[in-house]
């Protein structure tokens, strides 16, 4: 995507429209999932920051609508929170609504433009691969080897702010990602790397469709200390080392949240 295209993508954010979404949908999500966002004061008070989070809950993931209302409540609507998303979600009117609320097509150009403008960008490096991780590995940080987020942070000179969340992977029973099935069916040619299988309510067994209604699992999201890459890794940081450090910090925090949890769904 050209720099001009990135300019246009970022410019579609509408603070008034975003406030309407946060005011109407945010309380519903918070109540349904008993959502709790911890340590938001660790977020840099100003300037660009790349928020890196694990992704949970399958197709109907509540991750963004758990974090975003808390972010805007603290920082107001003069500071946009952009979320990177797969191009396939930008369909028709839905695509227009998403862009107006700060969801932009996932590309390093779009992310860099927003970060250089001093905005906060939320990225889920693991994408669908992460959000459909099997239930028996629900508390494992796995980005599927994706490290582009590190390069983006280095190139734009912004800190990485790790965020971990627990609970959304209990909204249904995730059986398998189905990546081998996707390969056999040739779905990878259409950029579908997985064909996940899950069991939930009300349809029972689902292979993406029909999407089951998420159970009201308690979701806790925690913001961790910002990572100043050059301060910690020098002027020529090693991407692999930074990625390993980010995932290790996140895994330790997720393990702590998991130890607090008494019962699935109930929290």
C-alpha angles and dihedrals in degrees: 000000000000122000087250090056090051090050091054093045094053093042092063092076110117113197093195093052091045090053090053091053093046092048095048106033101028097069091047092052092044093051097042095049096029082233120201126188114196133197097007087154087076089070111103108263093225142005133042121321133173110223110204117195142169113249124228145170105051121246095345095048113167094199099113095043091051095052103031100061090050090048094051092044089058102037104025129225096292088081114060124216108208121197122203114225139175114271090239093074094062098089123151117304091352089063091052092049092048093051092047089053093051103267109135133182111272109254133127089238093057092045093048093050093052094044094049088051088060096255130138115247123199117207133179102201093188093055117177090344088065099038091055097045111142117267092245089063096037094127097050123107106226123164093173090242095302113149104160090110089066092052091049092052092048094048094049096040095232128137122254113236110199117212127186129194133190132190106043092089087064094060088094139354109273110204106177142339091233094217092147090050090051091053093049092050092048093241091138088075086066090048091257103135096173141036101195125203122210141160122224148126132333103356101040112207112035134179095198089297130095091033113221122225110258115248114241094258117170109253124203120187122189129194115215132205116289116255115224098205100198093043091054102032105027134244093304102041121192109239094212092051093049092048091049091051094048093050092045092052091047093047092052091051093046090050089055092052090047091054090054092054115098105180136012114260092359092067 
